């Protein structure tokens, strides 16, 4: 064979090898094939480090996955959707075996989840249901509608609605909701309104601002500063010398902003006490606020238990075992009904903050 023929044959062989390598990578070849079983790496994509709650979630999940024999890749998106998408894409490229995602925007992950599916990587939606994608395998969360019911029932009880109050007339309330891009917002709101609606319809409870629709009450990214500005506006435009008796707040961070606005308007004194203010997540600063008599209530969701449940679900997925769920009907994300495991939340006020110490969530010294 001539030298020219040998060179041509060698070039063809190199080209074929190169094309085969490219084709393998595009189809999800070696660098996209996730390991399974113990020792695999789990990608954890969470929204933000700015929230005490999400920091605890990340640390709890990472610790418990590692105790179960897995490695972890924990990333926070800084509440920027594009950051979270890039982080998830990187996890897919690195061949992570499982993705656990608490979405910043539940409807923004459709394309990146398709890539995860094509790479054979299962997805657990963590606490916030991912919307619009059939490539969500399971959902782990708390009973979020019950959270809203607990908050509203607390308000109804404290205001003694339906019973003599000693003040006469209707009681006043203002309504706050979570972020419009978080599916949980709808569940919290629906749960609360099922309890509050009869009292609003009867006139025993009045929203002086008239802002009673979910779209009027949402708080982008659950941001306390945004909530403070809205509460300032509600008070200045609708109350004057009148008093607000309660604020439905779905989250402790929002409650902090609400309280700041109320104090600026003269609340928090003996002659003008703060209204009933709910919350959620039992963040340390808010629990201490409850003990001081500022925020009134929060809903405790033990993120350690949620992490443990998520690890159990992930371990089953990675070892071809049956995944335990307790709800297969209620969480339709618009593309499929996602099988879920829901944990029960607990209402906490000044009378039972000791529960958080007894459960080992905080120490007694932290609550001083």
Beta strands, then each sheet from edge to edge (+ up, - down):
strand 1: 41-46
strand 2: 71-76
strand 3: 98-101
strand 4: 122-126
strand 5: 138-142
strand 6: 171-175
strand 7: 205-206
strand 8: 246-248
strand 9: 276-277
strand 10: 297-300
strand 11: 340-343
strand 12: 346-349
sheet 1: 2+ 1+ 3+ 4+ 5+ 11+
sheet 2: 7+ 6+ 8+ 9+
sheet 3: 10+ 12-
end
